[in-house]
Amino acid sequence: MQNIDMGAVASQVLWAAFGLSALFGAIAQRTQFCTMGAVADIVNIGDWSRMRMWVLAIGVAMLGFNAMVAAGWIDAGKTIYAAPRLTWLSAVVGGLMFGFGMVLASGCGSKTLVRIGGGNLKSLVVFIVLGIAAFATLRGITAVARVATLDRVGVELAGGQDLPTLAAAAFGLAKAQAALALGTLVGGALIVWALARAEGRSAEVLLGGAGIGAVVAAMWWVSGRLGYVAEDPNTLQEAFVATNSQRMESLSFVAPIAYTIDWLIFFSDKSKLLTLGIASTAGVIVGSALWSLVSRSFRWEGFANTEDTANHLVGAVLMGVGGVTALGCTVGQGLSGVSTLAIGSFIALASIVGGAVLALRYQIWRIERMV
């Protein structure tokens, strides 16, 4: 058995995750990359620029992930997204809750971290409440309710729920071939759509879309390649070092926020170890803060009034509960999950967008009532 320094591997993974996440934070702050903002721009003013940026990011992440699958470096079946059991109801309900909540809270989990880096104290409150609600849904009272209700509804598949696995079984292809073909087809189509109009070819859209997508793909490599150990000397089992799920991970910002709060509170407990998710959470804040300071856009911002406070608190709870229930957020499912071509991720993503549209319509209805 090869002698492996697990501590050294963990250190490499954590520093790489922190660096990539800091880059994510800086790009997101520079380009105003935001899923909620993209949907709001369409609903409110008919502007598709940020949506094209987001779709470009999905396409780039999808191409990158499936190219690595084709090369034999990683396997979608070793993520939480491509499990054989498709819990579609959890994806729908959780996605709707998260989408509605992110509008009330002025942004999703990643945007919350980016805003904190820019001096937004409202987002700091959202961070804390979201994290507590997420942890309760992972292991607490809402976790019991989730497992006893929504998670009971699902479909058992013979293999993984990712499209390459399903296509390989249906057409007798090698999974690597199916991943390369479908990743190129779907990811390429998304990129073509994003760049089809001039608004999708601006420097800002290209930087935000290509940059964020590349970071997500690179994080898959960090976790699935750099952090992969075929035989852990302590357990004699394969391991993905420094992950909370014990599986291959990329960026996600709901459960990792909960784990960050848990790590901070129980810091003296030696069983609480730094993980890729915690390092990523810190990295986004640091990257956003650095860009805000360099660009002189950093400014303190607080709640406007009681209603503003209430909206953000309710939104944070909905995101925490909904994000865990749906197995991810606009980044966790909308970028990382969808890049694996998992069916559940597409369902969750559609539900998140649907929830956001409902919330935006609700806000418009309230404003019209007040006029």
C-alpha positions as CSV (number, residue, x, y, z in Angstrom):
1,M,0.0,0.0,0.0
2,Q,1.3,3.4,-1.0
3,N,2.2,5.7,2.0
4,I,0.0,8.7,1.7
5,D,0.2,11.9,3.8
6,M,-3.5,12.6,4.3
7,G,-2.8,15.8,6.1
8,A,-0.8,17.1,3.2
9,V,-3.5,16.1,0.7
10,A,-6.1,17.9,2.8
11,S,-4.0,21.0,3.0
12,Q,-3.6,21.1,-0.8
13,V,-7.4,20.7,-1.3
14,L,-8.3,23.4,1.2
15,W,-5.9,25.9,-0.1
16,A,-7.0,25.2,-3.7
17,A,-10.6,25.5,-2.7
18,F,-10.0,28.8,-0.9
19,G,-8.1,30.2,-3.8
20,L,-10.7,29.2,-6.4
21,S,-13.5,30.5,-4.2
22,A,-11.8,33.8,-3.7
23,L,-11.6,34.1,-7.5
24,F,-15.3,33.2,-7.7
25,G,-16.0,36.0,-5.1
26,A,-14.0,38.6,-7.0
27,I,-15.5,37.7,-10.4
28,A,-19.0,37.7,-8.9
29,Q,-18.5,41.1,-7.3
30,R,-16.9,42.6,-10.4
31,T,-19.6,41.4,-12.8
32,Q,-22.6,41.3,-10.5
33,F,-23.1,37.6,-11.3
34,C,-26.4,36.7,-9.6
35,T,-29.1,34.2,-10.5
36,M,-31.8,36.1,-8.7
37,G,-30.7,39.3,-10.4
38,A,-30.8,37.5,-13.7
39,V,-34.3,36.4,-13.2
40,A,-35.4,39.8,-11.8
41,D,-33.9,41.6,-14.8
42,I,-36.0,39.5,-17.2
43,V,-39.2,39.8,-15.1
44,N,-38.9,43.5,-14.3
45,I,-37.2,45.1,-17.3
46,G,-36.8,42.4,-20.0
47,D,-33.0,42.4,-19.9
48,W,-31.4,39.0,-20.6
49,S,-27.8,40.0,-20.2
50,R,-27.2,38.4,-16.7
51,M,-29.2,35.4,-17.7
52,R,-26.9,34.8,-20.7
53,M,-24.0,35.2,-18.2
54,W,-25.4,32.5,-16.0
55,V,-26.2,30.2,-18.9
56,L,-22.7,30.6,-20.2
57,A,-21.4,29.6,-16.8
58,I,-23.5,26.5,-16.8
59,G,-22.3,25.6,-20.3
60,V,-18.6,26.0,-19.5
61,A,-19.0,24.0,-16.2
62,M,-20.8,21.3,-18.1
63,L,-18.2,21.0,-20.8
64,G,-15.4,20.9,-18.2
65,F,-17.0,18.3,-16.0
66,N,-17.9,15.9,-18.7
67,A,-14.5,16.3,-20.5
68,M,-13.0,15.1,-17.2
69,V,-15.4,12.2,-17.0
70,A,-14.5,11.3,-20.6
71,A,-10.8,11.4,-19.6
72,G,-11.5,9.0,-16.8
73,W,-10.5,11.5,-14.1
74,I,-13.8,11.8,-12.3
75,D,-17.2,10.0,-12.1
76,A,-20.6,11.7,-11.7
77,G,-21.8,8.6,-9.7
78,K,-19.4,9.7,-6.9
79,T,-21.3,13.0,-6.3
80,I,-24.5,13.5,-4.3
81,Y,-26.3,14.6,-7.5
82,A,-26.2,11.5,-9.6
83,A,-27.4,8.9,-7.0
84,P,-29.7,6.1,-8.2
85,R,-32.6,7.4,-6.1
86,L,-34.3,10.4,-7.7
87,T,-36.1,12.4,-4.9
88,W,-38.0,14.5,-7.3
89,L,-40.6,15.9,-4.8
90,S,-37.8,17.2,-2.5
91,A,-36.2,18.9,-5.5
92,V,-39.5,20.6,-6.5
93,V,-40.6,21.7,-3.0
94,G,-37.1,22.6,-1.9
95,G,-36.3,24.4,-5.1
96,L,-39.5,26.5,-4.9
97,M,-38.8,27.4,-1.3
98,F,-35.2,28.4,-2.1
99,G,-36.2,30.4,-5.2
100,F,-38.9,32.3,-3.3
101,G,-36.6,32.9,-0.4
102,M,-33.7,34.2,-2.4
103,V,-35.9,37.0,-3.8
104,L,-37.0,38.0,-0.3
105,A,-33.4,37.9,1.0
106,S,-32.0,39.9,-2.0
107,G,-29.9,37.1,-3.3
108,C,-29.0,33.4,-3.1
109,G,-26.3,31.9,-0.8
110,S,-23.4,32.8,-3.0
111,K,-24.7,36.4,-3.4
112,T,-25.1,36.6,0.3
113,L,-21.4,35.9,0.7
114,V,-20.5,38.3,-2.0
115,R,-22.6,41.0,-0.4
116,I,-20.9,40.4,3.0
117,G,-17.6,41.0,1.3
118,G,-18.9,44.3,0.0
119,G,-20.0,45.5,3.5
120,N,-23.6,44.5,3.5
121,L,-24.7,43.9,7.1
122,K,-28.1,42.7,6.0
123,S,-26.4,39.8,4.3
124,L,-24.5,39.0,7.5
125,V,-27.8,38.5,9.2
126,V,-29.1,36.3,6.3
127,F,-25.9,34.3,6.5
128,I,-26.5,33.4,10.2
129,V,-30.2,32.7,9.9
130,L,-29.7,30.7,6.6
131,G,-27.0,28.6,8.3
132,I,-29.1,27.8,11.4
133,A,-32.1,26.9,9.2
134,A,-29.9,24.7,7.0
135,F,-28.3,22.9,9.9
136,A,-31.7,22.2,11.4
137,T,-32.7,20.7,8.0
138,L,-29.6,18.6,7.9
139,R,-29.8,17.2,11.4
140,G,-32.5,18.9,13.5
141,I,-36.2,19.3,13.7
142,T,-36.8,20.2,10.0
143,A,-34.5,17.3,9.0
144,V,-37.0,14.9,10.8
145,A,-39.9,16.4,8.9
146,R,-38.0,16.3,5.6
147,V,-37.0,12.7,5.9
148,A,-40.5,11.6,7.0
149,T,-42.3,13.4,4.2
150,L,-40.7,14.7,1.0
151,D,-37.7,12.4,0.9
152,R,-40.0,9.3,1.0
153,V,-41.2,10.2,-2.5
154,G,-38.8,9.1,-5.2
155,V,-38.0,6.9,-8.1
156,E,-35.4,4.1,-7.9
157,L,-33.2,3.9,-11.1
158,A,-31.0,0.9,-12.0
159,G,-27.9,3.1,-12.2
160,G,-27.2,6.8,-11.6
161,Q,-29.7,9.5,-12.5
162,D,-27.2,11.4,-14.7
163,L,-28.0,11.5,-18.4
164,P,-24.7,9.9,-19.5
165,T,-25.3,6.8,-17.3
166,L,-28.9,6.5,-18.5
167,A,-27.8,6.9,-22.2
168,A,-24.9,4.4,-21.8
169,A,-27.4,1.8,-20.5
170,A,-30.0,2.5,-23.1
171,F,-27.7,2.6,-26.1
172,G,-24.9,0.3,-25.1
173,L,-22.3,3.0,-25.0
174,A,-19.3,3.5,-22.7
175,K,-20.1,6.0,-20.0
176,A,-17.1,8.1,-21.0
177,Q,-18.4,8.3,-24.6
178,A,-21.9,9.2,-23.5
179,A,-20.5,11.9,-21.1
180,L,-18.4,13.5,-23.8
181,A,-21.2,13.4,-26.4
182,L,-23.9,14.8,-24.1
183,G,-21.7,17.2,-22.3
184,T,-20.5,18.7,-25.6
185,L,-24.1,18.7,-27.1
186,V,-25.9,20.2,-24.1
187,G,-23.1,22.4,-22.9
188,G,-22.2,23.6,-26.3
189,A,-25.8,24.5,-27.1
190,L,-26.0,26.5,-23.9
191,I,-22.9,28.4,-24.8
192,V,-24.1,29.1,-28.3
193,W,-27.4,30.4,-27.0
194,A,-25.6,32.6,-24.4
195,L,-23.3,34.1,-27.1
196,A,-26.0,34.3,-29.9
197,R,-26.8,38.0,-29.2
198,A,-24.6,41.0,-28.7
199,E,-25.7,41.3,-25.1
200,G,-24.1,38.0,-24.4
201,R,-20.8,38.9,-25.8
202,S,-19.9,41.9,-23.7
203,A,-16.7,41.7,-21.7
204,E,-18.6,41.6,-18.4
205,V,-20.8,38.7,-19.5
206,L,-17.8,36.8,-20.9
207,L,-15.8,37.3,-17.7
208,G,-18.7,36.4,-15.4
209,G,-19.9,33.4,-17.4
210,A,-16.7,31.8,-18.5
211,G,-14.9,32.7,-15.3
212,I,-17.5,31.3,-12.9
213,G,-18.1,28.2,-15.1
214,A,-14.3,27.5,-15.2
215,V,-14.1,27.9,-11.4
216,V,-16.9,25.3,-10.8
217,A,-15.2,22.9,-13.2
218,A,-11.8,23.4,-11.6
219,M,-13.3,22.8,-8.1
220,W,-14.5,19.4,-9.4
221,W,-11.0,18.6,-10.4
222,V,-9.7,19.7,-7.0
223,S,-12.1,17.4,-5.1
224,G,-12.3,14.6,-7.5
225,R,-8.7,14.4,-8.7
226,L,-6.4,16.2,-6.4
227,G,-8.3,15.2,-3.3
228,Y,-9.0,11.6,-4.4
229,V,-7.3,8.8,-2.5
230,A,-7.9,5.3,-3.8
231,E,-7.2,3.7,-0.5
232,D,-7.2,5.7,2.7
233,P,-4.5,4.3,5.0
234,N,-6.8,4.7,8.0
235,T,-9.9,3.0,6.5
236,L,-8.6,1.1,3.5
237,Q,-11.5,2.7,1.6
238,E,-11.4,5.2,-1.3
239,A,-11.8,8.8,0.0
240,F,-12.5,12.3,-1.2
241,V,-10.4,14.3,1.3
242,A,-11.8,17.2,3.2
243,T,-15.4,17.0,2.1
244,N,-18.4,17.0,4.4
245,S,-20.4,14.5,2.2
246,Q,-17.4,12.1,1.9
247,R,-18.1,12.3,-1.9
248,M,-16.7,14.5,-4.7
249,E,-17.9,18.1,-4.3
250,S,-17.8,21.4,-6.1
251,L,-19.2,24.8,-5.1
252,S,-22.4,25.0,-3.1
253,F,-23.6,27.6,-0.6
254,V,-26.3,26.3,1.8
255,A,-25.0,23.3,3.7
256,P,-21.4,24.7,3.6
257,I,-22.7,27.8,5.4
258,A,-24.2,25.6,8.1
259,Y,-21.0,23.7,8.4
260,T,-19.1,27.0,8.7
261,I,-21.2,28.2,11.5
262,D,-20.9,24.8,13.2
263,W,-17.1,24.9,12.8
264,L,-16.9,28.4,14.3
265,I,-19.1,27.6,17.3
266,F,-17.3,24.4,18.1
267,F,-13.8,25.4,17.1
268,S,-12.2,23.8,20.1
269,D,-13.7,20.5,19.3
270,K,-10.9,18.6,17.5
271,S,-13.4,16.5,15.6
272,K,-14.6,19.6,13.7
273,L,-12.3,19.8,10.8
274,L,-11.9,22.3,8.0
275,T,-13.6,21.1,4.8
276,L,-13.8,22.2,1.2
277,G,-17.2,23.7,1.8
278,I,-16.0,25.8,4.8
279,A,-12.9,27.0,2.9
280,S,-15.1,27.9,-0.1
281,T,-17.4,29.9,2.1
282,A,-14.5,31.9,3.5
283,G,-12.9,32.3,0.1
284,V,-15.9,33.9,-1.6
285,I,-16.2,36.5,1.2
286,V,-12.4,37.3,1.0
287,G,-12.4,37.5,-2.8
288,S,-15.4,39.8,-2.8
289,A,-13.9,42.0,-0.1
290,L,-10.6,42.3,-1.9
291,W,-12.3,43.4,-5.1
292,S,-14.6,45.8,-3.3
293,L,-11.6,47.5,-1.6
294,V,-9.6,47.6,-4.8
295,S,-12.4,49.0,-6.8
296,R,-13.5,51.3,-3.9
297,S,-17.0,50.0,-4.1
298,F,-17.0,48.7,-0.4
299,R,-19.7,50.4,1.6
300,W,-21.7,49.6,4.8
301,E,-25.4,48.9,4.3
302,G,-28.1,48.0,6.8
303,F,-31.8,47.3,6.9
304,A,-34.1,50.1,5.7
305,N,-37.0,49.3,8.0
306,T,-38.9,46.6,9.8
307,E,-40.5,45.2,6.7
308,D,-37.1,44.9,5.0
309,T,-35.8,43.1,8.1
310,A,-38.7,40.7,8.1
311,N,-38.4,39.9,4.4
312,H,-34.7,39.0,4.8
313,L,-35.3,36.8,7.8
314,V,-38.1,34.9,6.1
315,G,-36.1,34.6,3.0
316,A,-33.1,33.3,4.9
317,V,-35.2,30.6,6.5
318,L,-36.7,29.5,3.2
319,M,-33.3,29.3,1.6
320,G,-31.8,27.3,4.5
321,V,-34.7,24.8,4.6
322,G,-35.2,24.7,0.8
323,G,-31.6,24.5,-0.2
324,V,-30.9,21.5,2.0
325,T,-34.2,19.8,0.9
326,A,-33.3,20.4,-2.8
327,L,-29.7,19.2,-2.3
328,G,-28.4,22.6,-3.3
329,C,-28.8,26.2,-4.3
330,T,-28.4,28.2,-7.5
331,V,-24.7,27.3,-7.5
332,G,-24.9,23.9,-5.8
333,Q,-27.7,22.6,-8.1
334,G,-27.8,25.3,-10.8
335,L,-24.1,25.1,-11.7
336,S,-22.3,22.2,-9.9
337,G,-25.3,19.7,-10.0
338,V,-26.4,20.6,-13.6
339,S,-22.8,20.2,-14.8
340,T,-23.1,16.5,-14.0
341,L,-26.3,16.3,-16.2
342,A,-28.2,14.8,-13.3
343,I,-32.0,14.8,-13.7
344,G,-32.7,15.9,-10.1
345,S,-30.5,18.9,-10.6
346,F,-32.5,20.0,-13.7
347,I,-35.7,19.6,-11.7
348,A,-34.3,21.6,-8.7
349,L,-33.0,24.3,-11.0
350,A,-36.3,24.7,-12.8
351,S,-38.1,24.9,-9.4
352,I,-35.7,27.5,-8.1
353,V,-36.3,29.7,-11.1
354,G,-40.1,29.1,-10.8
355,G,-40.0,30.1,-7.1
356,A,-38.0,33.2,-7.9
357,V,-40.6,34.2,-10.6
358,L,-43.4,33.7,-8.1
359,A,-41.7,35.9,-5.5
360,L,-41.1,38.6,-8.0
361,R,-44.7,38.5,-9.2
362,Y,-45.7,38.7,-5.5
363,Q,-43.6,41.8,-4.9
364,I,-45.0,43.5,-8.0
365,W,-48.6,42.6,-6.8
366,R,-47.8,44.2,-3.4
367,I,-46.4,47.3,-4.9
368,E,-49.5,47.7,-7.2
369,R,-51.8,47.3,-4.2
370,M,-50.0,50.1,-2.4
371,V,-50.3,52.6,-5.3
